[in-house]
Amino acid sequence: MNWFKRIRNVKYLLIVVAVVIAITSLLASNYLIRDLKSEETNRMEVWAEAMRSLNNADENTDLNLVLKVINGNNTIPVVVVSSSGKVLSYRNIDYVPVIGRDSLDVLKSLAATMMGNGHSIRIDIPGEKEETYDYINICYDESLMLKRLEAYPFVQLAVVVVFVMVSIFALFAVSRAEQNKVWVGLSKETAHQLGTPISSLMAWSQVLKDTYPDDKLIPEMDNDISRLERVADRFSKIGSQPEPKPDDVIEVLSRVVTYMKHRVSDKVTIVTDFPSDPVIVSLVSALFEWVAENLCKNAVDAMEGVGCITISVRENLNFVIVEVTDTGKGIQKSNFEAVFKPGFTTKERGWGLGLSLAKRIIEQYHKGKIFVKSSELGVGTTFRIELPHRRV
């Protein structure tokens, strides 16, 4: 449970860090863009003043500085329009011909757009008649560099989002790889350690048969030894790629029911709802049997040793469906997916690996699905397993 919470907290921390970076970046970029806009506006006011000086110039005016200011604008797009709407000149505009439209019409449209955005400066100039005045509008737009800077925060935000997603994916990939190594190593070592005592028990069982041939307890001992052999076989298959073989789901589940009935109290009832005909599916029988046992044991724990477990099997065109229903304490809906995460457990002494391993067995070895179909607190829970239907 703690391990699962730590992984989830790391994920949340990465998201928070990404949000902080994004907000900081957007604020910093906003301040920078605001300052650059103000600077460009000031430059255009100086440029407009130079244009006024040029239009009001006489033979005594020094035009060197005026022309230097006018020619120094190489970034800000400008369209100069008369009071009548005639385009007088333009600068820093990459004109793209439009079929069916005159170039002056395109420039007028651009000027109108600039004025509509509030990017224009009016300059009064002497009229044709003495002591009369006319005016021109200097329409300008943001420079290409400024437009790129305005788009940059959103690009940066997208990069941060991608970075966080990749980081989270890498975190879970590394965690999953570590889990797999732990599971495989633990399983292999468990199978190895069980091998020696099982062999000894088989030998001692044979000695007891020879010494006490009529003892009725020895066959039960043999059953338990066979059970230990199957358990060791299950652990040895974890991490390998056992080949699924056609097997009868009913027969496998019947073995599980028989085993569980001998190991639960009389207060626990196990009810089966099986078809009368065999249901053949490609199974790794030892592993699938373990999954069914794990679900039954969890059901007994959830019912605290008192209640009813119902195991049902049915089939449709695509799947063979196995459901295990208990009358236990139930699972909160928010934990329907979390119960399959490694480390998640509601037991004081549980490791939280049972359902996680069951999910891996069903999905990786049997290409099926296992999930919580339904659950209600204080009423019970139904786990569903869906196996691809393969008729033999």
C-alpha positions in Angstrom: 0.0 0.0 0.0 2.8 2.4 0.9 4.7 1.6 -2.2 1.7 2.2 -4.4 1.1 5.6 -2.6 4.7 6.6 -3.2 4.5 5.9 -6.9 1.2 7.9 -7.1 2.7 10.8 -5.1 5.7 11.0 -7.5 3.3 11.1 -10.4 1.4 14.0 -8.8 4.6 15.8 -7.9 5.7 15.7 -11.6 2.4 17.1 -12.6 2.6 19.9 -10.1 6.2 20.7 -11.2 5.1 20.8 -14.8 2.2 23.2 -13.9 4.5 25.5 -11.9 7.0 25.5 -14.8 4.3 26.3 -17.3 2.8 29.1 -15.3 6.2 30.6 -14.6 7.1 30.4 -18.2 3.8 32.0 -19.3 4.2 34.9 -16.8 7.8 35.6 -17.8 7.0 35.5 -21.5 4.0 37.7 -21.0 6.1 40.4 -19.2 8.8 40.1 -21.9 6.2 40.4 -24.8 4.5 43.4 -23.1 7.8 45.2 -22.8 8.7 44.4 -26.5 5.3 45.7 -27.6 5.8 48.9 -25.7 9.2 49.3 -27.3 7.9 48.7 -30.8 5.1 51.2 -30.2 7.7 53.8 -29.2 9.8 53.0 -32.2 6.8 53.5 -34.5 6.0 56.9 -32.8 9.6 58.0 -33.6 9.2 56.6 -37.1 5.9 58.6 -37.5 7.6 61.7 -36.3 10.3 61.2 -38.9 7.7 60.9 -41.5 6.1 64.1 -40.3 9.4 65.8 -40.5 9.9 64.5 -44.0 6.6 65.8 -45.2 7.1 69.2 -43.6 10.7 69.5 -44.7 11.9 72.6 -46.6 15.3 73.5 -48.3 16.8 74.2 -44.9 15.9 70.9 -43.3 18.7 68.3 -42.7 17.2 65.1 -43.9 20.1 62.8 -43.0 18.8 61.9 -39.5 15.2 61.7 -40.8 16.1 59.3 -43.6 18.2 57.3 -41.2 15.3 56.7 -38.9 12.9 55.9 -41.7 15.3 53.4 -43.4 16.3 51.9 -40.0 13.0 50.2 -39.6 13.7 46.7 -41.1 11.4 44.6 -38.9 8.0 46.3 -38.2 5.5 46.0 -41.1 4.1 49.5 -42.1 1.5 50.7 -44.6 1.1 54.5 -45.1 -2.4 55.4 -46.1 -3.8 58.9 -47.1 -6.9 60.4 -45.7 -8.8 59.2 -48.8 -7.6 55.6 -48.2 -5.0 55.5 -50.9 -1.9 53.5 -50.2 1.1 55.8 -50.3 3.9 53.4 -49.4 4.6 50.2 -47.4 7.6 48.6 -45.8 8.6 45.1 -44.4 5.6 43.4 -45.8 6.1 40.1 -47.6 3.4 40.5 -50.3 1.8 37.3 -51.5 -0.2 37.7 -54.7 -3.9 36.8 -54.3 -5.6 35.6 -57.5 -8.3 38.0 -58.5 -7.2 40.8 -56.2 -5.0 43.8 -57.0 -1.9 44.3 -54.9 -3.2 47.7 -53.7 -6.4 46.1 -52.5 -4.5 43.6 -50.5 -2.4 46.4 -48.9 -5.6 48.4 -48.1 -7.1 45.3 -46.5 -3.9 44.9 -44.4 -4.0 48.5 -43.4 -7.7 48.3 -42.4 -6.9 45.3 -40.2 -4.0 47.1 -38.6 -6.2 50.1 -37.8 -8.9 47.8 -36.5 -6.3 46.4 -34.0 -5.5 50.0 -32.9 -2.1 50.0 -34.6 -2.1 53.3 -36.4 -0.7 56.8 -35.9 -2.3 59.9 -37.5 0.0 62.6 -38.9 -1.2 66.0 -39.9 0.5 67.4 -43.0 0.1 70.6 -45.0 -2.8 70.5 -47.5 -2.6 71.5 -51.1 -4.1 75.0 -50.3 -2.3 77.4 -48.1 -3.1 77.2 -44.4 -5.1 73.9 -44.9 -4.1 70.6 -43.4 -4.5 67.0 -44.5 -3.4 63.8 -42.7 -2.0 60.4 -43.3 -2.3 57.2 -41.3 0.7 55.2 -40.5 -0.6 51.6 -40.0 1.8 49.1 -38.5 1.7 45.5 -37.2 3.8 43.5 -34.7 7.2 42.3 -36.0 7.8 38.7 -37.0 10.1 38.3 -34.0 7.4 39.5 -31.6 4.8 37.1 -33.1 7.2 34.2 -32.7 7.8 35.2 -29.1 4.0 35.3 -28.5 3.8 31.7 -29.8 6.8 30.5 -27.9 5.2 30.0 -24.5 2.6 27.6 -26.0 5.3 25.7 -27.7 7.2 25.5 -24.4 4.1 24.4 -22.6 3.6 21.6 -25.1 7.2 20.6 -24.6 6.8 20.5 -20.8 3.6 18.4 -21.1 5.4 15.9 -23.4 8.3 15.8 -21.0 6.1 15.1 -18.0 4.2 12.4 -19.9 7.4 10.8 -21.0 8.8 11.0 -17.4 5.6 9.4 -16.0 5.7 6.7 -18.6 9.4 6.0 -17.9 8.7 6.0 -14.2 6.1 3.3 -14.5 8.1 1.4 -17.0 11.1 1.2 -14.6 8.8 0.4 -11.7 7.1 -2.4 -13.8 10.5 -3.8 -14.8 11.6 -3.8 -11.2 8.4 -5.5 -10.1 8.8 -8.2 -12.8 12.4 -8.9 -11.7 11.3 -9.2 -8.1 8.4 -11.5 -8.9 10.4 -13.7 -11.2 13.3 -13.9 -8.8 11.1 -14.6 -5.8 9.0 -17.2 -7.8 12.0 -19.1 -9.1 13.7 -19.1 -5.7 10.5 -20.3 -4.0 10.1 -23.1 -6.5 13.8 -24.1 -6.0 13.5 -24.1 -2.2 10.3 -26.2 -2.3 11.9 -28.8 -4.5 14.1 -30.5 -1.8 11.5 -30.8 1.0 8.9 -32.1 -1.5 11.3 -34.8 -2.7 12.0 -35.8 0.9 8.3 -35.9 1.7 7.6 -38.1 -1.3 10.3 -40.5 -0.1 9.0 -40.5 3.5 5.5 -41.1 2.2 6.7 -44.2 0.3 8.4 -45.5 3.5 5.2 -45.0 5.4 3.2 -46.8 2.8 5.5 -49.8 3.0 5.4 -49.7 6.8 1.7 -49.0 7.3 0.0 -50.1 4.1 -3.5 -49.9 5.7 -3.2 -46.4 7.2 -6.0 -44.2 5.9 -4.1 -40.9 6.5 -1.3 -41.7 4.1 -3.4 -41.1 1.0 -4.3 -37.7 2.4 -0.7 -37.0 2.9 0.0 -37.9 -0.7 -2.7 -35.4 -1.8 -1.0 -32.6 0.1 2.3 -33.6 -1.4 0.8 -33.5 -4.8 -0.6 -30.1 -3.9 2.8 -28.8 -3.0 4.2 -30.1 -6.3 1.5 -28.1 -8.2 2.4 -25.0 -6.1 6.1 -25.4 -6.9 5.2 -25.9 -10.6 3.2 -22.7 -10.6 6.0 -20.6 -9.2 8.5 -22.2 -11.6 6.3 -20.9 -14.5 6.4 -17.3 -13.4 8.7 -15.3 -15.7 8.9 -18.1 -18.3 6.6 -18.4 -21.3 4.6 -21.6 -20.7 2.5 -22.6 -23.7 -1.3 -22.6 -23.1 -3.0 -25.9 -23.8 -6.6 -26.7 -24.4 -8.2 -27.5 -21.1 -11.6 -27.7 -19.5 -12.3 -24.6 -17.3 -15.0 -26.5 -15.4 -12.5 -29.2 -14.4 -9.9 -26.7 -13.3 -12.4 -24.7 -11.2 -13.8 -27.9 -9.8 -10.4 -28.7 -8.4 -10.2 -25.3 -6.9 -13.6 -25.7 -5.2 -12.7 -29.1 -3.8 -9.5 -27.7 -2.4 -11.2 -24.6 -0.9 -14.0 -26.6 0.7 -11.5 -28.6 2.7 -9.8 -25.5 4.0 -12.6 -23.1 5.0 -14.9 -23.3 7.9 -18.5 -24.6 7.8 -19.7 -21.0 7.9 -18.4 -20.4 4.3 -20.6 -21.8 1.5 -19.2 -22.3 -2.0 -21.8 -22.4 -4.7 -21.1 -23.3 -8.4 -23.0 -22.4 -11.5 -21.3 -24.4 -14.3 -22.6 -25.5 -17.7 -23.3 -29.2 -18.0 -20.9 -29.6 -21.0 -17.1 -29.0 -20.8 -15.9 -25.5 -21.7 -12.6 -25.8 -23.5 -10.1 -22.9 -23.4 -6.4 -22.5 -24.0 -5.0 -22.4 -20.4 -1.8 -22.6 -18.5 -3.8 -24.7 -16.0 -1.4 -24.4 -13.0 -1.4 -20.6 -13.2 -5.1 -20.2 -13.9 -5.9 -22.5 -11.0 -3.8 -20.2 -8.8 -5.7 -17.1 -9.9 -9.1 -18.8 -9.1 -7.7 -19.8 -5.7 -6.5 -16.3 -5.0 -9.9 -14.8 -5.8 -11.6 -17.4 -3.5 -9.1 -16.7 -0.6 -9.6 -13.0 -1.0 -13.3 -13.6 -0.9 -13.0 -15.6 2.4 -10.9 -12.8 3.9 -13.4 -10.1 2.7 -16.3 -12.1 4.4 -14.2 -12.6 7.5 -14.9 -16.3 7.4 -18.7 -16.1 7.2 -20.7 -15.9 3.9 -21.2 -17.4 0.5 -18.9 -17.6 -2.5 -20.5 -18.1 -6.0 -18.4 -19.3 -8.9 -20.1 -19.1 -12.3 -19.0 -19.9 -15.8 -20.8 -19.0 -19.0 -19.7 -18.4 -22.6 -20.6 -16.2 -25.6 -19.3 -15.9 -29.1 -16.1 -14.1 -28.0 -15.4 -15.0 -24.4 -15.6 -17.6 -21.7 -16.6 -15.6 -18.6 -15.7 -16.7 -15.1 -17.2 -14.7 -12.2 -16.4 -15.0 -8.5 -18.9 -13.3 -6.2 -18.7 -13.0 -2.4 -20.9 -11.5 0.3 -18.0 -9.6 1.9 -17.4 -6.0 2.9 -17.1 -4.7 -0.7 -14.7 -2.4 -2.4 -15.0 1.4 -3.0 -15.6 2.3 -6.6 -12.6 4.5 -6.6 -10.4 1.5 -5.9 -11.8 -0.8 -8.6 -8.6 -0.4 -10.6 -6.2 0.3 -7.7 -6.8 -3.2 -6.2 -4.7 -4.6 -9.1 -1.8 -2.3 -8.4 1.3 -3.8 -6.7 1.4 -2.9 -3.1 -2.3 -2.1 -2.7 -3.9 -4.1 0.1 -6.5 -3.6 2.8 -5.0 -6.4 5.0 -2.7 -5.6 7.9 -0.2 -8.3 6.9 -0.8 -8.4 3.1 1.8 -7.5 0.5 -0.7 -6.4 -2.1 0.8 -8.7 -4.8 -2.0 -11.3 -5.2 -4.4 -9.5 -7.5 -1.5 -7.8 -9.3 0.0 -11.1 -10.2 -3.4 -12.5 -11.1 -3.9 -9.6 -13.5 -0.5 -10.4 -15.1 -1.3 -14.1 -15.4 -4.7 -13.4 -17.1 -3.5 -10.7 -19.4 0.0 -11.9 -20.4 -0.4 -15.6 -20.4 -4.0 -16.0 -21.4 -4.6 -12.8 -23.4 -7.7 -12.1 -21.3 -9.0 -9.5 -18.9 -9.7 -9.5 -15.2 -11.6 -6.6 -13.4 -14.0 -5.7 -10.7 -17.4 -6.1 -12.4 -19.4 -4.7 -9.4 -19.1 -4.1 -5.7 -21.2 -2.5 -3.0 -19.9 -1.7 0.5 -21.4 -4.1 3.0 -23.0 -6.3 0.3 -20.2 -8.0 -1.7 -18.0 -8.0 -4.8 -17.9 -9.7 -8.1 -14.7 -10.3 -10.0 -14.9 -11.1 -13.7 -12.4 -13.0 -15.8 -12.9 -12.9 -19.6 -10.9 -15.5 -21.6 -10.8 -15.5 -25.4 -13.1 -18.2 -26.7 -11.4 -21.0 -28.5 -13.5 -24.0 -29.4 -11.7 -27.3 -29.8 
